[in-house]
Amino acid sequence: MNIFVNGLEASVSTTRLGQILTELGYDNMVLVTAVNGNFVSTEKRDEFAIKDSDKIEVLAPMQGG
């Protein structure tokens, strides 16, 4: 399945957001995620279904000031 992650096309073999994050190397990281512009909480990622061509945004919080 082809999706877009942070604007870049990616090919993945699974359809659940949590599994996709693991497949792409984002496991065990503190992240904020959105699919097609809608926030997806950490608790919902494992059940959240992704479809072909969906746009996923993955953001890591940064410290600074």
N, C-alpha and C positions, 0 to 999 in steps of 0.2 A: 504494500500500500504506500502511496506517496502522499506526504504531508509537507507542511512548511513549519520550520522551527526557527523562530527569531528571523524570519524573512528568507531563510535558506531552505531549499528543497531537500527533503530527506526521505529515504525509503526505509520502512519499518515492517516487521513481520507480525506485529500484534495489534490489537485494537483498543486496548485499555490504556488510559493516560499514564497510570502508575507504571505499567509494564514498559511503555514507550520510554519514559524517563530513565528507567533502569537500562534498557537497551541502548540508549544514547549516552550513557555514562553519567547521568545526573543522580544516581542513587546515593543515599546517605548525605545529601546536601540540604541545607535550609534554602527553600525556594518559594517563590510566588509564581503561580501558573495561571494562564488565561487561555481559553480556546475560543477562537473567533470573536475576540474582544470581551468575553465573559469570564470573570474570575472563577476559578475552580479551587476550592479549599483542599488542604492536605487530606482531610478525612474522606473526600469524595473521589480522589484520583484513581483509586484501585477499581472503582465501579464505573467511572466516567468513560463512555464509549466515544471513540474517535472514528471519523469517517474519512474516506479518501479526499484529499485536497484541503482538509481542515488546517487552520492556521493556529499554531501553538506559540505562545510567548512564555519564555522561561526567564525569570529575573532572580538574581541573588541580591540580598540586602547588602549595602555597603555602609561602613562606618566612616565618619569623618565630620568635618565641620568647618 
